Amino acid sequence: MKAVLLTGHGGPEMLRLGDAPDPVAAPGEVVVDIHAASVNAADYKVRLGNGRYRLARFPHILGRDFSGVVSALGPGVSDLALGDAVFGVTEQGVEGAYAEKIAVKAAIVARKPAGLGHVEAAALALTGLTALRAIEDTARLRAGETILIQGGAGGVAGFAIQLAKHLGARVITTASQGNHAYVRALGADRAIDYQAEDFAKTVRDCDVVFDTVGGEVQLRSYAVLKTGGRLVWIAPAPEGARPPRADVETLRPNVARDRAHLERILALLREGVVRPPAVTRFTLAQAAEAHRLSEGRHVRGKLVFAVR
Ligand SMILES: NC(=O)c1ccc[n+]([C@@H]2O[C@H](COP(=O)([O-])OP(=O)(O)OC[C@H]3O[C@@H](n4cnc5c(N)ncnc54)[C@H](OP(=O)(O)O)[C@@H]3O)[C@@H](O)[C@H]2O)c1
């Protein structure tokens, strides 16, 4: 099969389309013929290889979420059939979705409804799963609470805005001016242009901060929380930094994979609570270009490979 091979740590030029062995379905696994796979910020971090993202072996196939069609069943798989359209996210610590095929545990993929395209399903899988784990399972956001979502135009935050609004929260988000119409359409009550306004000075009494930006933005976000508030983060604070307040909780979601959360994404779609993010499409051969954009950290919505 064809796959995007990461040939070493470094710039986007370390990615090239090449041949890789076809995956085989082990017990409990299915092989999925991938129709679409999405680009996540984690991918360029793995490519660069800093800190915990350092790989021991190359070539390596990046990519975590995908949508496609089941083309082989491993021993013991009885709840999926050949030809089923499915989508999902690889297990934590496992990658390989920038490819024409992937072997994955059947228990962590879900059937994709016919009305949802492969590109949209791939765009929703890890973003939706992460937002659900962060907002529902970790922050336990409640009706009437106020949440500040940092980086509202990104993939995870876009899902989180819609979900938080649905849960009955007041939603404040940060985005550059050009993305304000986009985040408002997702449901944000207030959009802050972080280049023109210092949120740490103008926002206060939040119950929850959901930080998808990280770095200094995370440290400065503590200022907006009320006593007893929760800061939930998925992008890290600066190395060695400690939470500056003891009267609030600092929480990191465990973004574990399972079918139930993928089905929750589908239920929210069916109910019209969420819609797929803005998507920019690429082919696998354009992986380096997609990575340049992703690493720039100003993507609106998602970058997705249309694989076949
Ligand atoms: N399992 C996990 O823990 C997990 C899962 C998924 C993602 N993540 C992490 O979560 C982070 C977000 O990922 P993502 O894919 O959703 O989005 P992303 O591509 O990393 O973020 C892009 C967005 O961030 C916004 N942005 C950049 N700088 C900003 C700033 N200073 N203030 C406010 N917004 C800013 C940009 O909007 P503007 O152009 O408007 O600035 C852009 O839309 C990444 O670090 C990723 O690695 C973690």
The ligand as a Tripos MOL2 file, in Angstrom:
@<TRIPOS>MOLECULE
LIG
   48    52     1     0     0
SMALL
NO_CHARGES

@<TRIPOS>ATOM
      1 N1         -5.2630   14.0070   23.3170 N.am      1 LIG1
      2 C1         -4.9670   15.2530   23.4650 C.2       1 LIG1
      3 O1         -4.5590   15.6470   24.5340 O.2       1 LIG1
      4 C2         -5.1170   16.1810   22.3120 C.ar      1 LIG1
      5 C3         -5.9970   15.8660   21.2710 C.ar      1 LIG1
      6 C4         -6.1510   16.7600   20.2310 C.ar      1 LIG1
      7 C5         -5.3960   17.9310   20.2280 C.ar      1 LIG1
      8 N2         -4.5180   18.1770   21.2290 N.ar      1 LIG1
      9 C6         -3.7050   19.4190   21.2530 C.3       1 LIG1
     10 O2         -4.6050   20.4940   21.3410 O.3       1 LIG1
     11 C7         -4.0880   21.6270   20.6470 C.3       1 LIG1
     12 C8         -5.1650   22.1450   19.7020 C.3       1 LIG1
     13 O3         -5.2960   21.3070   18.5940 O.3       1 LIG1
     14 P1         -6.2950   21.6270   17.4030 P.3       1 LIG1
     15 O4         -5.9560   20.6440   16.3350 O.co2     1 LIG1
     16 O5         -7.6650   21.7060   17.8940 O.co2     1 LIG1
     17 O6         -5.9710   23.0670   16.9320 O.3       1 LIG1
     18 P2         -4.6280   23.7490   16.3520 P.3       1 LIG1
     19 O7         -4.5380   23.4370   14.9180 O.co2     1 LIG1
     20 O8         -3.4450   23.4440   17.1730 O.co2     1 LIG1
     21 O9         -5.0310   25.2340   16.6660 O.3       1 LIG1
     22 C9         -5.3080   26.0810   15.6990 C.3       1 LIG1
     23 C10        -6.0540   27.2900   16.2320 C.3       1 LIG1
     24 O10        -5.3840   27.9210   17.3210 O.3       1 LIG1
     25 C11        -5.6670   29.3090   17.2100 C.3       1 LIG1
     26 N3         -4.6380   30.0760   17.9130 N.ar      1 LIG1
     27 C12        -3.2970   30.0870   17.6860 C.ar      1 LIG1
     28 N4         -2.6910   30.8960   18.5970 N.ar      1 LIG1
     29 C13        -3.6660   31.3830   19.3960 C.ar      1 LIG1
     30 C14        -3.6920   32.2670   20.5320 C.ar      1 LIG1
     31 N5         -2.5720   32.8050   21.0120 N.pl3     1 LIG1
     32 N6         -4.8780   32.5120   21.1100 N.ar      1 LIG1
     33 C15        -6.0270   31.9880   20.6480 C.ar      1 LIG1
     34 N7         -6.0780   31.1630   19.5810 N.ar      1 LIG1
     35 C16        -4.9120   30.8650   18.9730 C.ar      1 LIG1
     36 C17        -5.7210   29.5840   15.7260 C.3       1 LIG1
     37 O11        -6.7370   30.5320   15.4810 O.3       1 LIG1
     38 P3         -6.3850   31.9890   14.9260 P.3       1 LIG1
     39 O12        -5.8840   31.7920   13.5230 O.co2     1 LIG1
     40 O13        -7.6900   32.6830   15.0480 O.co2     1 LIG1
     41 O14        -5.3000   32.5100   15.8220 O.co2     1 LIG1
     42 C18        -6.1320   28.2400   15.1090 C.3       1 LIG1
     43 O15        -7.4490   28.2030   14.6390 O.3       1 LIG1
     44 C19        -2.8000   21.1410   19.9790 C.3       1 LIG1
     45 O16        -1.6960   21.5360   20.7700 O.3       1 LIG1
     46 C20        -2.9390   19.6430   19.9820 C.3       1 LIG1
     47 O17        -1.6910   18.9670   19.9780 O.3       1 LIG1
     48 C21        -4.3760   17.3410   22.2810 C.ar      1 LIG1
@<TRIPOS>BOND
     1     1     2 1
     2     2     3 2
     3     2     4 1
     4     4     5 ar
     5     4    48 ar
     6     5     6 ar
     7     6     7 ar
     8     7     8 ar
     9     8     9 1
    10     8    48 ar
    11     9    10 1
    12     9    46 1
    13    10    11 1
    14    11    12 1
    15    11    44 1
    16    12    13 1
    17    13    14 1
    18    14    15 2
    19    14    16 1
    20    14    17 1
    21    17    18 1
    22    18    19 2
    23    18    20 1
    24    18    21 1
    25    21    22 1
    26    22    23 1
    27    23    24 1
    28    23    42 1
    29    24    25 1
    30    25    26 1
    31    25    36 1
    32    26    27 ar
    33    26    35 ar
    34    27    28 ar
    35    28    29 ar
    36    29    30 ar
    37    29    35 ar
    38    30    31 1
    39    30    32 ar
    40    32    33 ar
    41    33    34 ar
    42    34    35 ar
    43    36    37 1
    44    36    42 1
    45    37    38 1
    46    38    39 2
    47    38    40 1
    48    38    41 1
    49    42    43 1
    50    44    45 1
    51    44    46 1
    52    46    47 1
@<TRIPOS>SUBSTRUCTURE
     1 LIG1         1 GROUP 0 **** ****
